[in-house]
Amino acid sequence: MSPVSRRDLLKATAAVTALGAGRLALGPQPALAADITNGSVARPISMAMHIHASWSEGAGSMQGHLEQATRTGIDVMWWTEHDFRMAEHGYPGVLHMNGPSEQVNGVACSWTEKREGTLASSQVFWDKAMASPGDASTPGSVRLSATSAGRDAAAVRISGDATNTVLQRSLYDQTIEVDVFPAEVSPHAYLAVVVTTSWRPATAGRPAGQYTLTYIVDGTQGKSRKCDGLNAVVHLPARQGEWTTLRMSPAEDIARFWPDLESRDAAMLALTLGAVSEKERLADGWFDLLRISRPARSDDAVLQVQAALMAGYSAKFPAVRQYQGLEVSLVKPTHVNWFGPKITMPTFAKPTPTADPDPAAGLAVVSMIQSMGGLASYNHPFGTSTPANLPPAQQDAMRASVAKTVLADRAMGCDILEVGYPSRGGVDLDRHSQLWDVCSRNGIFLTGTGVSDDHSGQDWLGQKSNFVTWAHAPSRELADLLTSLSAGRVYFGDPARFSGVIDLQVDGAAPMGSITVSTAATRTVRAILTGLPADSVVRIVQGTVDLAGPSKPEPGTTFTEMPSAAWAAQGFVDVPVNTSAPRFVRVEVRDRTGAVLALSNPVWLLRDVPQGGIPAARLVR
């Protein structure tokens, strides 16, 4: 956030001098949610601001998310795939399969045994003496053998995994090769490579679900294909008693089997190798030298592919405006979402897909984003895990610890803080909002947003983390949305339980998100709320702006609660605020159990221009 100019500071100071007990002279401001004379309501723009699809870990596809966005009535989708996952930075490309685990480019890769059906016998043997001719310099392979105990199929399989799930990756333009030595195979006893791909909504008469490709070596030498619903099978030729390289192009096969799908919008979620037996027949063979590759390309080429997919999907999902964002993920202390124009792939500090521990790297990323005209979001401040909530005392301790970190570097200079998580990192929504209040108390002016960080694209309304952000903006154009976000002209909440409008207005004109300066002892904040559930409660949260610092990492807030019926007549309530000391004010909508349905952004009611000035987007002229 950039400070105001010297001229703006002089104007603000002059306004303070002229104010007395009155009101700032205000220039044109963004439209308020409700007109104070006739109560008319402007429809805000709903945004899903943290969404992952087929370039990130998880089952999500762009198609699935867009279908959910359309159902949910979302106006704008920001795609925020992980940067290093899109670039496949440092991803393992060759696995020698000389043991159940190995290090590739500093990444730990491993194989997990799985058995299916009723087996009379089975074996997973890591054979140091057997190797493909293509892998003679690194001897070793895995032997898989299975015999079913009856007519029904049974199998032994190994499933690949890697640190930070980096075996999961986009199938776009991907080639998978693996060397295989069939020792005993037949149409009822075969070796198999299974690629499990992304989840898609129901389409073309097929049910919703994950699509799978199974590549089979059964001794038959013709290449054949068949498809049944979401599952397709490709028979690949490989002679018994010989090493053969199997070559698979899953995206091409998706396009061939399901031409109505966008084949580039798919990830390899799981890769398994197996021996499958039917009718008590022995399936036996070796696998070695797994290679996953794609043609060389520029760092930004993948962003161009994503843009092409967005353009193609816009015709199928015209109600949703799509924008490219990016989650810059290999920095500390947190990931940073990039919203804005000119998205480009950052430079990675390490050759491996691991975070740079130097805090300066994160600060540099934020500075770079802002220099490109973008906004930077401080993501999931309590971490990326989703365990059950910790005991309250532990949550309070985590909030204080994280607050000290955030205060130390002033949230890395970010513009936005992800607040609206019902639960994340074992910490509930109240502690997330209290962390935000600590920032507000210390003059760190952050726009709070609500997000889902969804990786599945399957149940936007029903899942626990489902918050969206609504913007008071004149249009869905990128510049208008960025202006609203930088000015704090947004509120956020649960779209399954709240569909109303929230706004704030200070002294008759200054909008939500603004910072105003006055020496008046009392000022008025108009809380504008429409569409409140009948049994809901509005909590007015107030806090001091005393710049308490890291030694006191507490929110310092008080609150009062009012029934939703207080807003029934006019759609607003005027709240007098004692401003003999500087304050910030925000509102929450809660249900009768106390669960948060929606939150506004704050307004700051200061008595002096803060050190460093007022961010230009929040300045009331």
C-alpha distance (Angstrom), angle and dihedral (degrees) to the residues before:
residue distance angle dihedral
M1 . . .
S2 3.79 . .
P3 3.83 121.4 .
V4 3.76 121.1 -121.4
S5 3.76 122.0 -96.4
R6 3.80 124.5 -99.5
R7 3.80 88.2 -103.3
D8 3.80 90.8 54.6
L9 3.80 90.7 48.5
L10 3.80 91.3 52.1
K11 3.81 89.8 49.3
A12 3.80 91.4 50.2
T13 3.81 92.0 47.6
A14 3.80 91.2 49.7
A15 3.79 89.3 50.7
V16 3.81 90.5 53.7
T17 3.81 90.5 51.8
A18 3.81 92.3 49.7
L19 3.76 96.4 43.5
G20 3.80 105.1 75.8
A21 3.77 104.8 163.6
G22 3.77 92.3 -23.6
R23 3.75 141.4 85.8
L24 3.79 136.7 -73.0
A25 3.77 117.9 -101.7
L26 3.78 102.1 -115.2
G27 3.76 131.8 -156.3
P28 3.82 125.4 -153.4
Q29 3.81 112.3 -43.5
P30 3.80 135.5 -174.4
A31 3.79 113.4 -79.6
L32 3.78 116.1 -85.6
A33 3.79 121.2 -127.0
A34 3.79 92.5 -115.0
D35 3.76 128.5 29.4
I36 3.80 107.4 -126.6
T37 3.79 93.1 -138.3
N38 3.78 104.0 45.9
G39 3.80 104.2 15.3
S40 3.81 94.3 -128.3
V41 3.79 113.9 162.5
A42 3.80 125.3 -137.2
R43 3.78 114.4 -147.3
P44 3.81 110.6 -115.7
I45 3.80 122.3 -140.4
S46 3.81 115.0 -108.0
M47 3.78 117.6 -141.0
A48 3.80 135.3 -170.0
M49 3.79 98.5 -152.3
H50 3.81 107.1 179.1
I51 3.81 114.1 41.5
H52 3.81 131.7 152.3
A53 3.79 125.7 -163.5
S54 3.80 136.4 166.1
W55 3.81 96.6 -31.9
S56 3.80 92.9 61.8
E57 3.78 133.9 57.3
G58 3.79 114.8 -77.5
A59 3.79 138.1 54.9
G60 3.80 98.2 -76.6
S61 3.79 125.1 125.9
M62 3.79 128.5 -170.7
Q63 3.78 87.9 -119.2
G64 3.81 92.0 54.7
H65 3.79 93.7 48.4
L66 3.79 93.7 46.9
E67 3.77 90.6 50.5
Q68 3.81 89.7 51.8
A69 3.81 91.7 45.9
T70 3.80 90.3 52.7
R71 3.80 92.1 49.2
T72 3.80 91.7 47.1
G73 3.80 93.9 48.1
I74 3.80 95.4 -118.1
D75 3.79 114.7 168.2
V76 3.80 100.7 -163.5
M77 3.81 133.6 30.2
W78 3.80 122.1 -164.7
W79 3.82 112.3 -160.1
T80 3.81 106.9 -145.5
E81 3.79 105.9 175.9
H82 3.80 117.5 171.1
D83 3.79 109.4 -91.5
F84 3.80 97.5 -137.8
R85 3.80 91.5 46.0
M86 3.79 92.4 53.1
A87 3.81 89.2 48.9
E88 3.82 92.4 40.2
H89 3.77 84.4 -136.1
G90 3.80 111.4 -165.9
Y91 3.79 92.4 -9.2
P92 3.83 115.9 160.9
G93 3.79 110.6 -102.6
V94 3.80 102.7 176.4
L95 3.80 127.3 39.9
H96 3.80 115.5 -171.9
M97 3.81 93.2 -161.8
N98 3.80 93.6 -145.1
G99 3.80 92.4 140.2
P100 3.80 143.3 1.4
S101 3.81 88.5 -84.7
E102 3.79 136.6 24.1
Q103 3.78 140.7 166.5
V104 3.80 117.6 -114.3
N105 3.81 118.0 -177.6
G106 3.78 88.0 -21.8
V107 3.82 92.2 -52.4
A108 3.80 118.8 121.9
C109 3.82 110.3 -130.3
S110 3.78 123.6 -173.4
W111 3.79 143.7 174.5
T112 3.80 125.4 -136.2
E113 3.81 122.5 -155.6
K114 3.80 119.4 -126.6
R115 3.80 130.2 -179.3
E116 3.80 126.4 -161.1
G117 3.79 132.3 -169.3
T118 3.79 126.8 -5.0
L119 3.80 112.0 -38.7
A120 3.78 127.2 -167.6
S121 3.80 88.6 -164.2
S122 3.79 138.7 -10.4
Q123 3.78 139.5 174.6
V124 3.79 140.1 -165.8
F125 3.79 106.8 -172.7
W126 3.79 124.5 174.4
D127 3.78 99.3 -146.0
K128 3.82 115.4 -157.0
A129 3.81 92.1 -176.2
M130 3.82 98.5 55.2
A131 3.79 122.6 70.6
S132 3.78 140.4 155.8
P133 3.82 114.5 -105.5
G134 3.80 86.4 -118.4
D135 3.80 90.3 59.2
A136 3.79 102.0 40.1
S137 3.81 92.7 124.5
T138 3.82 90.0 61.3
P139 3.81 103.5 37.4
G140 3.76 121.3 -156.8
S141 3.79 140.2 81.5
V142 3.79 140.1 177.9
R143 3.79 124.3 -102.3
L144 3.80 117.5 -152.9
S145 3.82 120.9 -168.8
A146 3.80 130.2 173.1
T147 3.81 137.6 171.9
S148 3.79 119.0 -175.9
A149 3.79 120.9 -133.7
G150 3.81 92.4 -135.1
R151 3.78 144.2 -3.0
D152 3.81 95.5 -61.6
A153 3.77 120.4 90.0
A154 3.79 119.2 -94.9
A155 3.77 127.8 175.8
V156 3.76 148.1 -173.2
R157 3.79 114.6 -146.5
I158 3.78 141.8 172.4
S159 3.77 120.6 -144.3
G160 3.79 122.7 -154.8
D161 3.78 126.2 -129.2
A162 3.79 137.8 166.0
T163 3.78 140.9 -170.6
N164 3.80 111.0 -69.9
T165 3.83 88.8 7.5
V166 3.80 92.0 -82.5
L167 3.80 93.1 154.8
Q168 3.79 84.4 72.7
R169 3.79 106.8 84.6
S170 3.76 144.5 142.5
L171 3.81 116.4 -71.2
Y172 3.78 92.1 -148.0
D173 3.80 109.3 128.0
Q174 3.81 89.9 -13.7
T175 3.82 127.3 151.2
I176 3.80 122.2 -163.6
E177 3.80 119.1 -162.7
V178 3.79 128.0 -179.6
D179 3.79 131.2 168.4
V180 3.79 115.4 -126.6
F181 3.82 134.0 -171.2
P182 3.82 110.1 -164.9
A183 3.81 108.4 -155.7
E184 3.82 98.9 171.4
V185 3.80 120.0 6.9
S186 3.80 137.7 146.3
P187 3.81 137.8 156.5
H188 3.82 87.4 -79.0
A189 3.81 96.9 40.6
Y190 3.78 118.4 42.1
L191 3.76 148.5 148.6
A192 3.81 117.3 -111.3
V193 3.79 141.3 -165.1
V194 3.82 112.3 -161.2
V195 3.81 123.7 -164.5
T196 3.81 114.3 -168.2
T197 3.80 112.1 -158.6
S198 3.79 139.0 -168.6
W199 3.78 128.4 -53.3
R200 3.79 116.7 -102.9
P201 3.80 131.3 -171.4
A202 3.79 119.8 -111.4
T203 3.78 109.2 -70.6
A204 3.83 141.4 158.7
G205 3.81 91.6 11.3
R206 3.80 92.8 -53.0
P207 3.81 122.6 118.0
A208 3.78 123.7 -115.6
G209 3.77 115.9 -88.8
Q210 3.78 148.5 94.6
Y211 3.78 117.9 -51.3
T212 3.81 120.4 -133.5
L213 3.79 134.5 -160.8
T214 3.81 117.9 -159.0
Y215 3.80 119.9 -166.1
I216 3.81 112.6 -161.1
V217 3.83 133.8 -162.2
D218 3.81 108.2 -166.4
G219 3.80 104.2 150.5
T220 3.77 95.5 -94.3
Q221 3.77 109.6 122.0
G222 3.78 102.1 -150.9
K223 3.80 120.6 91.6
S224 3.81 109.7 -124.7
R225 3.76 137.7 166.9
K226 3.77 137.6 -156.9
C227 3.79 135.2 173.4
D228 3.80 133.9 -156.0
G229 3.79 115.5 -179.2
L230 3.80 109.3 -63.2
N231 3.80 94.1 -6.4
A232 3.78 127.1 79.0
V233 3.82 130.3 -177.2
V234 3.79 127.6 -154.9
H235 3.83 119.6 -169.4
L236 3.80 112.2 -147.3
P237 3.80 124.5 -164.0
A238 3.83 118.5 -117.4
R239 3.80 125.7 150.0
Q240 3.78 122.7 -128.3
G241 3.79 114.6 -106.2
E242 3.83 94.6 22.6
W243 3.78 136.7 92.1
T244 3.82 112.2 -116.0
T245 3.79 130.7 178.6
L246 3.80 112.1 -129.8
R247 3.78 113.0 -152.0
M248 3.82 119.3 -162.5
S249 3.81 131.9 -179.2
P250 3.81 104.6 -170.7
A251 3.81 97.2 -176.4
E252 3.79 90.4 54.2
D253 3.79 90.0 50.0
I254 3.81 91.8 49.1
A255 3.81 88.9 53.5
R256 3.81 90.4 48.0
F257 3.83 97.2 47.3
W258 3.82 99.2 35.5
P259 3.83 107.6 25.1
D260 3.81 91.3 171.9
L261 3.82 90.2 65.9
E262 3.78 125.3 82.5
S263 3.81 98.1 -117.3
R264 3.81 93.6 -161.1
D265 3.80 89.8 62.1
A266 3.81 96.0 74.6
A267 3.78 137.7 96.8
M268 3.78 133.3 -156.0
L269 3.80 98.0 -118.2
A270 3.79 95.5 171.1
L271 3.79 136.1 10.9
T272 3.79 117.8 -164.7
L273 3.78 133.4 176.6
G274 3.77 118.8 -157.5
A275 3.79 153.8 163.6
V276 3.82 113.4 -131.4
S277 3.81 125.1 -164.7
E278 3.80 132.4 -168.3
K279 3.83 130.3 178.7
E280 3.82 92.1 15.0
R281 3.82 92.1 -65.6
L282 3.81 119.9 149.1
A283 3.82 117.4 -115.1
D284 3.80 111.1 -168.2
G285 3.80 135.7 163.7
W286 3.80 150.3 118.1
F287 3.82 132.6 -103.6
D288 3.82 124.7 -159.2
L289 3.80 143.4 161.7
L290 3.81 106.6 23.8
R291 3.83 113.0 -160.7
I292 3.80 126.4 -172.7
S293 3.80 115.1 -174.5
R294 3.77 147.5 149.1
P295 3.80 132.3 -169.9
A296 3.79 117.7 -76.6
R297 3.79 113.4 -93.4
S298 3.79 140.8 166.1
D299 3.78 120.5 -84.9
D300 3.80 91.4 -108.9
A301 3.81 96.6 45.2
V302 3.79 91.6 91.2
L303 3.81 90.3 54.9
Q304 3.80 87.9 54.3
V305 3.81 90.0 53.0
Q306 3.80 89.7 50.0
A307 3.80 90.1 50.6
A308 3.81 90.1 51.5
L309 3.81 90.5 51.6
M310 3.79 90.3 49.5
A311 3.79 90.3 52.3
G312 3.80 91.8 48.8
Y313 3.79 94.2 47.8
S314 3.81 92.6 47.4
A315 3.80 89.4 76.5
K316 3.82 91.8 53.0
F317 3.81 94.9 42.8
P318 3.81 103.8 31.2
A319 3.81 95.6 159.8
V320 3.82 92.4 67.1
R321 3.80 121.8 73.1
Q322 3.81 110.3 -149.7
Y323 3.79 128.2 -151.8
Q324 3.76 131.2 -177.5
G325 3.77 116.1 -120.3
L326 3.79 130.0 159.1
E327 3.79 136.0 -142.2
V328 3.80 107.0 -137.9
S329 3.77 98.4 -152.0
L330 3.80 113.0 169.6
V331 3.81 96.8 75.3
K332 3.79 135.2 90.9
P333 2.98 144.6 -87.5
T334 3.82 90.6 12.7
H335 3.78 145.0 -12.0
V336 3.80 117.0 -89.6
N337 3.79 125.1 -143.9
W338 3.79 115.9 -145.6
F339 3.80 117.1 -146.5
G340 3.76 120.3 179.9
P341 3.78 146.5 55.1
K342 3.79 126.8 -44.3
I343 3.82 96.4 38.1
T344 3.80 108.9 -173.2
M345 3.78 135.8 168.3
P346 3.82 110.7 -91.8
T347 3.78 123.5 -130.4
F348 3.80 112.8 -99.2
A349 3.80 116.9 -132.4
K350 3.81 97.2 -153.4
P351 3.81 130.3 44.1
T352 3.81 90.0 -131.3
P353 3.83 127.0 68.3
T354 3.80 91.9 -104.2
A355 3.78 131.4 117.1
D356 3.78 121.7 -96.4
P357 3.82 104.2 -119.4
D358 3.80 93.4 -154.7
P359 3.84 107.4 104.7
A360 3.80 88.5 -150.6
A361 3.81 88.5 70.1
G362 3.80 91.2 61.6
L363 3.79 92.1 47.0
A364 3.80 89.6 50.8
V365 3.81 91.2 52.0
V366 3.80 91.9 53.0
S367 3.79 91.1 47.7
M368 3.80 90.7 49.6
I369 3.82 92.4 50.3
Q370 3.78 92.2 50.5
S371 3.80 92.7 45.6
M372 3.82 87.4 57.9
G373 3.80 91.6 55.0
G374 3.79 94.2 -100.0
L375 3.78 136.9 125.5
A376 3.80 123.6 -120.8
S377 3.79 123.0 -142.7
Y378 3.81 124.0 -154.4
N379 3.81 99.0 -137.8
H380 3.83 132.1 -146.2
P381 3.82 95.0 -21.8
F382 3.81 93.5 -162.4
G383 3.78 94.7 52.5
T384 3.78 140.1 -91.4
S385 3.81 100.9 -80.8
T386 3.81 123.8 101.4
P387 3.82 107.6 -150.8
A388 3.79 125.4 148.6
N389 3.78 114.1 -74.2
L390 3.78 115.0 -80.3
P391 3.82 121.6 -123.0
P392 3.84 110.9 -76.4
A393 3.81 94.7 -106.9
Q394 3.80 91.2 53.9
Q395 3.79 91.1 47.6
D396 3.79 90.1 52.2
A397 3.80 90.5 49.9
M398 3.81 90.9 50.1
R399 3.78 91.2 48.7
A400 3.81 91.1 52.6
S401 3.80 92.4 46.3
V402 3.80 94.5 48.7
A403 3.80 90.7 44.0
K404 3.80 90.5 57.7
T405 3.80 89.7 52.3
V406 3.79 92.6 47.7
L407 3.80 92.5 47.5
A408 3.80 92.8 47.5
D409 3.81 93.5 64.4
R410 3.83 97.2 19.6
A411 3.79 92.0 -113.2
M412 3.81 89.9 -51.6
G413 3.81 87.5 -71.9
C414 3.81 90.9 -69.4
D415 3.80 122.7 161.4
I416 3.81 98.0 -146.7
L417 3.80 136.2 41.5
E418 3.80 122.2 -158.7
V419 3.81 101.7 -128.0
G420 3.78 105.9 151.1
Y421 3.79 103.5 84.9
P422 3.81 113.7 127.8
S423 3.80 84.1 -153.9
R424 3.80 134.1 -7.4
G425 3.78 132.5 158.5
G426 3.80 89.9 3.9
V427 3.82 90.3 -60.3
D428 3.80 124.1 116.9
L429 3.80 129.7 -133.7
D430 3.80 94.1 -98.5
R431 3.82 91.2 61.1
H432 3.79 90.8 46.1
S433 3.81 90.0 54.9
Q434 3.81 91.1 43.6
L435 3.81 89.3 55.9
W436 3.79 87.3 53.1
D437 3.81 89.0 50.4
V438 3.81 89.9 53.2
C439 3.80 87.3 57.2
S440 3.81 92.4 47.6
R441 3.81 89.9 49.0
N442 3.79 89.5 55.2
G443 3.78 97.6 47.9
I444 3.81 95.2 -103.0
F445 3.79 100.5 140.3
L446 3.81 106.1 -153.2
T447 3.78 128.7 166.5
G448 3.80 108.5 -128.8
T449 3.79 118.1 -140.7
G450 3.77 136.4 -175.4
V451 3.79 119.1 -132.6
S452 3.78 142.9 168.4
D453 3.83 101.0 -151.3
D454 3.79 83.2 -150.5
H455 3.81 119.5 -172.9
S456 3.81 99.2 173.7
G457 3.81 110.0 55.4
Q458 3.78 92.8 -152.1
D459 3.82 114.0 103.3
W460 3.77 114.0 13.6
L461 3.79 96.6 166.2
G462 3.79 98.8 38.9
Q463 3.79 101.7 45.8
K464 3.80 120.6 95.0
S465 3.81 96.4 -117.9
N466 3.78 102.4 50.6
F467 3.81 106.8 131.6
V468 3.78 120.9 145.0
T469 3.80 131.8 -172.0
W470 3.81 125.6 -123.1
A471 3.80 119.2 -153.7
H472 3.79 127.8 -155.3
A473 3.78 93.8 -140.1
P474 3.80 132.2 140.9
S475 3.80 93.3 -126.7
R476 3.79 145.4 -4.9
E477 3.79 91.3 -101.7
L478 3.79 114.1 127.9
A479 3.81 95.3 -118.3
D480 3.81 92.3 52.1
L481 3.80 93.0 49.2
L482 3.80 93.0 47.8
T483 3.80 89.8 49.5
S484 3.81 91.8 52.8
L485 3.80 92.2 46.5
S486 3.79 94.5 48.7
A487 3.82 90.6 47.2
G488 3.82 94.7 48.3
R489 3.80 91.2 -117.3
V490 3.80 91.6 146.5
Y491 3.79 139.7 91.1
F492 3.79 129.0 -167.9
G493 3.77 142.9 -157.3
D494 3.78 151.8 121.3
P495 3.83 109.9 -37.0
A496 3.80 91.3 -162.9
R497 3.81 91.4 62.5
F498 3.79 106.8 22.5
S499 3.79 128.9 50.3
G500 3.77 100.6 155.4
V501 3.79 134.0 107.8
I502 3.81 128.3 -103.9
D503 3.77 128.7 -168.4
L504 3.80 139.2 149.8
Q505 3.78 130.2 -144.9
V506 3.81 125.9 -167.9
D507 3.79 121.1 -149.5
G508 3.78 93.0 -16.4
A509 3.79 99.0 -55.5
A510 3.84 121.8 29.7
P511 3.82 108.5 100.8
M512 3.77 134.0 -137.0
G513 3.80 111.5 -69.8
S514 3.78 94.2 29.2
I515 3.80 128.8 127.4
T516 3.78 115.3 -142.9
V517 3.80 130.4 -178.5
S518 3.80 123.8 -146.0
T519 3.81 139.1 146.9
A520 3.80 91.3 -144.6
A521 3.82 114.3 128.2
T522 3.80 92.8 -140.8
R523 3.78 130.3 29.1
T524 3.79 133.8 177.9
V525 3.78 127.2 -120.9
R526 3.77 114.4 -167.5
A527 3.81 110.6 -149.4
I528 3.81 106.7 -153.0
L529 3.80 113.3 -164.9
T530 3.79 130.3 160.0
G531 3.77 133.2 174.5
L532 3.81 94.3 33.0
P533 3.82 116.4 171.3
A534 3.80 109.4 -107.9
D535 3.79 96.0 -115.9
S536 3.81 97.1 39.8
V537 3.80 129.2 117.2
V538 3.80 127.7 -142.5
R539 3.78 115.0 -140.7
I540 3.81 116.7 -156.9
V541 3.81 107.0 -152.5
Q542 3.80 118.7 -161.2
G543 3.77 129.0 -179.6
T544 3.76 140.1 175.1
V545 3.80 122.6 -109.7
D546 3.78 96.3 -145.4
L547 3.84 98.6 138.3
A548 3.81 90.6 -124.0
G549 3.81 93.4 174.2
P550 3.82 132.3 -155.0
S551 3.79 93.3 -46.3
K552 3.80 88.9 69.9
P553 3.84 106.1 35.7
E554 3.81 94.1 173.3
P555 3.81 128.6 119.9
G556 3.82 94.8 -124.1
T557 3.80 91.6 -153.8
T558 3.78 136.4 146.1
F559 3.78 127.6 -168.6
T560 3.76 144.2 -163.0
E561 3.79 126.2 -158.5
M562 3.78 129.8 -141.5
P563 3.82 129.9 -176.5
S564 3.78 117.6 -108.1
A565 3.80 88.5 -117.4
A566 3.81 88.5 75.6
W567 3.81 87.7 72.6
A568 3.80 96.1 46.2
A569 3.79 98.0 93.0
Q570 3.81 104.2 45.3
G571 3.82 107.2 4.5
F572 3.80 92.1 -119.1
V573 3.79 141.6 67.0
D574 3.80 124.0 -156.7
V575 3.80 112.5 -133.6
P576 3.82 118.5 -162.9
V577 3.80 111.8 -141.8
N578 3.78 125.9 -159.8
T579 3.79 103.7 -129.6
S580 3.78 99.6 175.8
A581 3.80 79.8 117.7
P582 3.84 124.4 30.6
R583 3.80 114.2 -86.0
F584 3.78 143.7 -178.3
V585 3.80 124.1 -149.0
R586 3.79 133.2 -164.7
V587 3.81 135.5 158.9
E588 3.79 136.4 -132.9
V589 3.80 131.2 -162.7
R590 3.80 113.2 -144.1
D591 3.77 133.6 178.7
R592 3.80 123.2 -124.2
T593 3.82 91.1 -87.2
G594 3.80 91.7 55.1
A595 3.81 96.2 -106.0
V596 3.81 112.8 146.0
L597 3.80 115.3 -115.0
A598 3.80 100.4 173.7
L599 3.81 142.2 -7.9
S600 3.79 133.7 -154.8
N601 3.76 125.7 -143.0
P602 3.81 115.4 -107.9
V603 3.75 133.6 -102.9
W604 3.81 118.0 -143.6
L605 3.82 118.7 -140.2
L606 3.80 104.7 -165.4
R607 3.77 132.4 176.9
D608 3.80 96.4 -151.9
V609 3.79 136.2 27.9
P610 3.82 104.5 -94.3
Q611 3.78 122.4 -117.1
G612 3.79 106.8 -85.7
G613 3.78 91.2 25.5
I614 3.79 132.4 -106.6
P615 3.81 117.3 -51.3
A616 3.78 105.9 -103.9
A617 3.81 94.3 -123.5
R618 3.82 91.1 56.5
L619 3.78 98.2 42.7
V620 3.79 116.0 113.4
R621 3.80 109.3 -144.7
